């Protein structure tokens, strides 16, 4: 029996030692969001992710293709891959002109005149690719590195690795305007197998960003007593049954919610912002189309000022970039919604000295085809699309990668979502190969076994 079980005894001992080591390395359950040192000196301290859900057309935003103008309305002259709906029309030139902006001279579509004004701060990536052409899987892939449901999002990995610099607000916040979530829902922002304290917390761009945030008791000591009772009961459960992530996260979240009762109203109170700042973002009455997303952008700036580690902004309901028809009308309306607030966010961060330590990422989950879907639409295109990054160690005023002469497929320096995640973690001072979590018998990481840091766009 001993001869046959000897290896088993050794494995059991090893598993116990590894569990103890993991427990020692894990963040304290009492302070899961406590700030932790990076692997090496960081260029960025915070991330703001501007998620353009639905897929912005690259040939109508940051990747001009003159050949499309010459061939507009003619049969598309190159090989066509299967599309989402296989309703392929003729070559579709951009309805909008491009012109160079800034000292760098990067051409930007007239859809984004305000963003054009800050193009010297941007590294425009024209060679992004996706593994998926359907929204839900592509959203999971962009957020978690996998097209499958239930894995930790990039924001969860960042807060797991670094914690947060504000213990009175969540470390990872997702801001939406009117109860609209992209396909895939909350799993885009989940913690997966990581402790639940690292999942994204949903805030609304409203006077009360978090429902039921007001204290239930008139006297603070009464509420504190109730919270202490709940904590003591939970601690008894932990003492009897041992370590349990859900219970430990519940204790931490109760404590955080208590502290948020003061922090959130202060965060959402925009009365202290100057009239000039509100006009810059498009919050005044004369800029109604920009009001919702402007509020999101201003809240994001106030969050990174307060040390929130990772902030993601979602498009307001009704402004998805998924134009399979009515392309001209809806892409123009969407750009009007976000263009001024995004440019204001970049300018405001820079003016306050925050851009150097805040990484800003702008992207959708894929791009659009350079040929029409039907008469007035563009289908999904995972073979090449544009995004940009700014601040936090990014070299501004540069273009990286290229698509073919139609803006259809990447022909130079393809950039995967793993490369984006590796670059983001690198700028935050984290080695994407070392940020791991033991689950399912292996060390898991955001980039899995992929990913390269995009050194050419780093300052």
PyMOL commands that set and color helices and strands:
alter all, ss='L'
color gray80, all
select helices_A, chain A and resi 2-25+58-60+66-71+110-116+119-121+135-144+154-162+185-189+196-198+220-241+245-268+270-272+275-281+285-305+327-351+355-357+417-427+455-457
alter helices_A, ss='H'
color red, helices_A
select strands_A, chain A and resi 46-51+88-91+98-101+106-109+122-128+172-176+201-204+310-313+358-363+367-373+378-381+385-390+398-400+402-403+410-412+437-439+442-444
alter strands_A, ss='S'
color yellow, strands_A
deselect
rebuild
show_as cartoon
